[in-house]
């Protein structure tokens, strides 16, 4: 577990505060269903974090248009 500094603006002054930081990266995430640019759901309970990949809904498939011949 690392840390980062979180800037807080108090009365026009910036005050740095250490906050816990967690960064995950690697191809193993892709194997678990996490995609670049994908959304995640984070659930917290009893000191544990559950990070779940949110499935992306496929866009609807466009129907083929019928072409009608114009009668002469």
Secondary structure, DSSP 8 states (H G I E B T S, - for coil): -EEEEEEEEETTEEEEEEEEE----SHHHHHTT--TT--EEEEEETTEEEEEE-------------------
